[in-house]
Amino acid sequence: VKAEDVRVYDVSRIIYWTSIFVVASGFSQPQLDAMVDRCQKCATARGRETARTPEGRSQWQLLDFGDVVVHVFTPSERDYYGIEQFYEGATELPVEFGQPR
């Protein structure tokens, strides 16, 4: 499952309830659902529990791992909500992507 425009931010200096935001885009509801499912399966395989938005009901889906929160949007919802501008004091972290595991 391929996400687009993936950004990772250290938000620990500006909010108290999490440390890392991951923000990504998908272009359809099935793609968003697949991206969130994949994140959840990878986390479960590593013993991590998560809360998530109900599948197929939103163009902004969320996974909350406690210390990491993953936001998955359609491009239009990402632009509309402007989460990256809202948390503009966050530090963007460099991320290199390799082959899926």
C-alpha positions in Angstrom: 0.0 0.0 0.0 1.6 3.2 -1.1 1.1 6.4 0.8 2.0 9.8 -0.8 3.6 12.9 0.7 4.6 11.2 4.0 5.9 13.6 6.7 7.0 12.8 10.2 7.1 15.5 12.9 8.4 15.7 16.4 5.6 17.4 18.3 6.9 16.7 21.8 7.9 20.3 22.5 4.5 21.8 21.5 1.9 19.2 22.8 1.9 17.0 25.9 -0.1 14.0 24.8 2.1 12.5 22.1 5.6 12.8 20.7 5.4 12.0 17.0 2.9 12.8 14.2 3.0 10.9 11.0 1.0 12.6 8.2 0.3 10.9 4.9 -2.1 11.1 1.9 -4.1 8.5 0.0 -6.3 9.1 -3.0 -9.4 7.0 -2.3 -11.3 5.6 0.6 -10.1 2.0 -0.1 -6.5 3.3 -0.2 -6.9 5.1 3.1 -8.5 2.0 4.7 -5.7 -0.2 3.3 -3.0 2.2 4.6 -4.5 2.3 8.1 -5.0 -1.5 8.1 -1.4 -2.0 7.1 -0.1 0.3 9.9 -2.4 -1.5 12.4 -1.2 -5.0 11.3 2.5 -4.0 11.5 1.9 -2.5 15.0 0.0 -5.6 16.2 2.8 -7.8 15.0 5.2 -5.8 17.2 2.9 -6.0 20.2 1.6 -2.4 20.0 -2.1 -1.6 20.6 -3.9 1.2 18.9 -7.1 3.1 18.7 -8.4 4.0 15.2 -11.2 5.8 13.5 -14.0 3.5 12.1 -13.1 2.1 8.7 -14.6 3.6 5.6 -16.2 6.6 7.3 -13.8 9.4 7.0 -11.4 11.0 4.6 -9.2 11.7 7.6 -8.3 8.6 9.5 -6.3 8.3 12.6 -4.3 5.7 14.5 -3.3 6.5 18.0 -0.4 4.5 19.5 0.1 6.9 22.4 3.6 8.1 21.6 2.9 8.2 17.9 -0.2 9.4 16.1 -0.7 8.6 12.4 -3.0 10.9 10.4 -4.0 9.6 6.9 -5.9 12.0 4.7 -7.2 12.4 1.2 -5.3 15.4 -0.3 -8.4 17.6 -0.2 -9.0 16.9 3.5 -5.3 17.4 4.3 -5.4 20.8 2.6 -8.7 21.7 4.3 -7.7 20.9 7.9 -4.1 22.1 7.5 -2.8 20.0 10.4 0.8 20.7 9.4 0.2 24.5 9.6 -1.7 24.1 12.9 1.4 22.4 14.4 3.9 24.5 12.6 6.2 24.6 15.6 6.9 20.9 15.2 10.2 19.8 13.9 10.0 17.7 10.7 12.1 14.6 11.0 14.0 13.2 8.0 12.7 9.8 7.0 14.1 7.4 4.4 11.9 4.7 3.0 13.3 1.3 1.9 11.6 -1.8 0.8 8.5 -2.9 2.7 9.0 -5.6 5.3 
